[in-house]
């Protein structure tokens, strides 16, 4: 619990939150998820930091800052699953090909839930979507060579390294050098002038969710839980049924192709009426969208 408190302080400070609010959080419960890493401490600290942000928003609406409790057990369960199905069975969370495979010199993880990622991995391995065939194909590769080839093909794969190997790896060094949060300050938003319901403080806040897997959808699910109106926008070809039950609660969902002029116009209208945009799209893709929009203007109306 001391580690969770330390993590909470570090996260909240990195977010620019006032340190005095940390005393408003009380952690209860003592259970932990089985892991060699302090996952439950991180779960409790993350939920606590999010709760502090909500409390700060409530206080901005001329309310007294509330005291809060974070249940370590419930926070840990939330990191594992947010729902328990009754009278139905959720889809399997993983594609049949996804998983850990033995290569010539170690183990490698293949992530094939996304159709494009699975196609890339199978193309490199020159095999079909059969787990046994994939396992046989992987045996002929070294981990690092296969990782590089699949990533180059647009797929997702990672050599499984121990802590010492990861610490010495260039990517491990890059991650270690990163701050917890990157912040870029812009003009402050207006102080809430509308009545804030303490039980649903984000009521009527409109959020566009353009995120995929997994941090973004979980963040917007949290916001929906506090009353925000969240509209999730997926591309037409996105399909990962194993996680849909986890990332969709409390949201409305729609599909738009931002490469198409009409869909982009719809998105722009939605963006103009939104209070918050949450996305994980890189700069190049946004530039591509802007180019499409510019070209569609040149063509004139369809």
C-alpha positions in Angstrom: 0.0 0.0 0.0 3.0 2.3 0.6 4.2 1.6 -3.0 0.7 2.4 -4.3 0.8 5.7 -2.5 4.2 6.5 -3.9 3.0 5.7 -7.4 -0.1 7.8 -6.9 2.0 10.8 -5.9 4.4 10.3 -8.8 1.5 10.0 -11.4 -0.5 12.9 -9.9 2.6 15.2 -9.8 3.5 14.3 -13.4 0.0 15.3 -14.4 0.5 18.7 -12.8 -2.1 18.0 -10.1 -1.9 20.0 -6.8 -0.1 17.7 -4.2 -2.5 18.8 -1.4 -5.3 16.7 -3.0 -3.4 13.5 -2.5 -4.5 13.5 1.1 -8.1 13.2 -0.1 -7.5 9.6 -1.3 -7.7 6.6 1.1 -6.8 3.2 -0.1 -8.7 0.2 1.4 -8.4 -3.5 0.8 -5.3 -5.6 0.6 -5.6 -8.1 -2.3 -3.2 -8.2 -5.1 -3.1 -9.7 -8.6 -0.6 -12.5 -9.0 2.4 -11.0 -10.8 6.1 -10.5 -10.4 5.4 -6.8 -11.0 3.4 -4.5 -8.7 0.4 -4.5 -10.9 -2.1 -3.9 -8.1 -0.1 -1.0 -6.8 -0.3 0.5 -10.3 -4.0 -0.2 -10.5 -4.8 1.5 -7.3 -2.5 4.4 -8.1 -4.0 4.9 -11.6 -7.6 4.7 -10.4 -6.7 7.1 -7.6 -5.1 9.6 -10.0 -8.2 9.5 -12.2 -10.5 10.0 -9.2 -8.4 13.0 -8.1 -8.9 14.5 -11.5 -12.7 14.0 -11.2 -12.6 15.5 -7.7 -10.7 18.5 -9.0 -13.3 19.0 -11.7 -16.1 18.8 -9.1 -14.3 21.5 -7.0 -14.0 23.7 -10.1 -17.8 23.7 -10.2 -17.9 25.5 -6.8 -18.3 22.4 -4.8 -16.2 21.2 -1.8 -13.5 18.8 -2.9 -14.8 15.3 -2.0 -12.9 12.7 -0.1 -12.4 9.5 -2.0 -11.6 5.8 -1.4 -9.9 3.4 -3.8 -10.6 -0.2 -3.1 -7.4 -2.0 -4.0 -9.2 -5.3 -4.7 -11.8 -3.7 -7.0 -9.1 -1.7 -8.8 -7.1 -4.9 -9.4 -10.3 -6.7 -10.7 -10.9 -3.7 -13.0 -7.4 -4.2 -14.5 -8.3 -7.8 -15.2 -11.9 -7.5 -16.4 -14.7 -4.9 -16.0 -17.7 -7.2 -16.2 -18.8 -10.7 -15.4 -21.2 -12.2 -18.0 -24.5 -13.6 -16.9 -26.2 -16.1 -19.2 -23.7 -15.4 -22.1 -20.1 -16.3 -22.9 -17.8 -13.5 -24.0 -15.7 -14.0 -27.2 -12.2 -15.3 -26.6 -9.9 -12.4 -26.0 -7.2 -13.7 -28.3 -7.0 -14.7 -31.9 -6.3 -18.5 -32.3 -2.8 -17.7 -33.7 -1.8 -15.1 -31.1 0.6 -16.2 -28.3 4.1 -17.2 -27.3 6.2 -19.3 -29.7 9.6 -21.0 -29.4 12.1 -19.8 -32.0 15.6 -21.1 -32.7 17.2 -19.0 -29.9 14.4 -18.2 -27.5 10.7 -17.2 -27.3 8.7 -14.6 -29.3 5.2 -13.2 -28.8 3.0 -12.8 -31.9 0.0 -10.4 -31.6 -2.5 -11.3 -34.3 -5.8 -10.0 -33.0 -6.0 -7.3 -35.7 -6.6 -8.7 -39.1 -3.7 -6.7 -40.6 -1.3 -7.9 -37.9 -2.3 -11.5 -38.5 -1.9 -11.2 -42.3 1.5 -9.7 -41.9 2.8 -12.4 -39.5 1.4 -15.2 -41.7 2.9 -13.6 -44.8 6.3 -13.5 -43.3 6.1 -17.1 -42.0 4.5 -18.2 -45.3 1.9 -20.4 -43.6 -1.8 -20.4 -43.0 -3.8 -19.5 -39.8 -3.1 -22.8 -38.1 -1.4 -22.7 -34.7 0.6 -25.9 -35.2 1.8 -24.8 -38.6 2.8 -21.4 -37.2 4.7 -23.0 -34.4 6.7 -25.1 -36.9 7.4 -22.1 -39.0 8.6 -20.0 -36.1 11.2 -22.7 -35.1 13.2 -21.9 -38.2 13.7 -18.2 -37.2 15.8 -16.4 -34.7 13.7 -14.2 -32.4 15.1 -10.9 -33.4 15.1 -11.6 -37.1 11.4 -12.7 -37.0 10.5 -9.7 -34.9 12.1 -7.3 -37.3 10.6 -8.9 -40.4 7.0 -9.0 -39.0 7.2 -5.4 -37.8 8.6 -4.3 -41.2 5.6 -6.1 -42.8 3.2 -4.0 -40.7 2.6 -6.7 -38.1 3.1 -6.9 -34.3 5.7 -9.2 -32.7 8.2 -9.0 -29.8 11.1 -11.0 -28.7 10.6 -12.1 -25.1 13.5 -10.7 -23.1 14.4 -11.0 -19.4 14.8 -7.8 -17.3 18.5 -7.5 -17.9 18.1 -7.9 -21.7 15.3 -5.4 -21.8 17.2 -2.8 -19.6 20.1 -3.0 -22.1 18.0 -2.9 -25.2 17.8 0.4 -27.1 14.0 0.4 -26.7 14.3 -0.3 -23.0 16.7 2.5 -22.6 14.4 4.8 -24.6 11.4 3.9 -22.4 13.4 4.4 -19.2 14.4 7.9 -20.4 10.8 9.0 -21.0 8.8 10.9 -18.4 5.6 9.3 -17.1 3.5 11.9 -18.9 4.1 14.3 -21.8 2.2 17.5 -21.3 1.7 20.4 -23.6 -0.2 23.3 -22.1 -2.8 25.3 -24.1 -5.3 27.9 -23.2 -7.2 26.9 -20.1 -10.8 25.8 -20.6 -13.6 27.7 -19.0 -14.5 27.0 -15.4 -17.7 24.9 -15.4 -20.6 27.3 -15.2 -23.3 24.6 -15.4 -24.6 22.7 -12.4 -22.4 19.7 -11.6 -24.1 16.6 -10.2 -21.7 15.1 -7.7 -22.9 11.6 -8.5 -22.4 12.0 -12.3 -20.0 15.0 -12.5 -19.2 14.6 -16.2 -22.8 14.6 -17.3 -23.3 16.3 -20.7 -19.6 16.5 -21.4 -19.3 15.3 -25.0 -16.3 13.1 -25.9 -15.2 11.7 -29.2 -13.2 8.4 -28.8 -10.9 7.5 -31.7 -8.8 5.1 -29.8 -8.2 1.4 -30.4 -6.6 -1.0 -27.9 -6.4 -0.7 -25.0 -5.5 2.3 -22.8 -7.6 4.8 -24.7 -10.9 2.9 -24.6 -10.4 2.1 -20.9 -9.9 5.8 -20.2 -13.0 6.9 -22.1 -14.9 4.0 -20.4 -13.9 5.6 -17.1 -15.2 9.0 -18.2 -18.5 7.4 -19.4 -18.8 5.9 -15.9 -18.9 9.4 -14.5 -21.6 10.5 -16.9 -19.8 11.7 -20.0 -21.5 11.2 -23.4 -18.9 9.2 -25.2 -19.1 8.4 -28.9 -16.7 5.8 -30.1 -15.7 6.0 -33.8 -14.1 3.0 -35.4 -13.0 2.5 -39.0 -15.2 0.2 -41.2 -12.6 -2.6 -41.2 -11.8 -2.7 -37.5 -12.9 -5.9 -35.8 -11.6 -7.3 -32.5 -14.7 -8.9 -30.9 -12.8 -10.3 -27.9 -12.4 -6.9 -26.3 -15.6 -5.1 -27.5 -17.5 -6.1 -24.3 -14.7 -4.6 -22.2 -14.2 -1.3 -24.0 -17.8 -0.4 -25.0 -19.8 -0.1 -21.7 -21.4 3.4 -21.4 -20.6 4.4 -24.9 -22.4 4.9 -28.2 -20.5 3.4 -31.2 -20.3 4.3 -34.9 -18.0 3.7 -37.9 -16.5 6.3 -40.2 -13.9 6.1 -42.9 -11.8 9.2 -42.5 -10.2 8.6 -45.9 -13.6 9.2 -47.5 -14.8 12.8 -48.0 -18.3 12.4 -46.8 -17.3 10.5 -43.6 -14.6 13.1 -42.9 -17.2 15.9 -43.2 -19.4 14.0 -40.7 -16.5 13.7 -38.4 -15.7 17.4 -38.6 -19.2 18.3 -37.6 -19.0 15.9 -34.7 -15.6 17.4 -33.7 -17.1 20.9 -33.7 -19.7 19.9 -31.2 -17.4 17.8 -28.9 -15.8 19.0 -25.7 -13.0 16.4 -25.7 -11.2 14.4 -28.4 -9.3 11.3 -27.3 -7.2 9.7 -30.0 -4.1 7.6 -30.7 -3.6 8.6 -34.4 -0.1 9.6 -35.4 0.7 13.0 -37.0 1.1 11.5 -40.5 -2.4 10.0 -40.5 -3.9 13.4 -39.4 -2.0 15.0 -42.3 -3.4 12.4 -44.7 -6.9 13.2 -43.5 -6.2 17.0 -44.0 -5.0 16.3 -47.5 -8.1 14.3 -48.3 -10.3 17.1 -47.0 -8.4 19.6 -49.1 -8.7 17.5 -52.2 -12.4 16.8 -51.7 -13.0 20.6 -51.5 -11.2 21.0 -54.9 -13.6 18.4 -56.4 -16.6 20.2 -55.1 -19.8 18.6 -53.8 -20.6 15.0 -55.0 
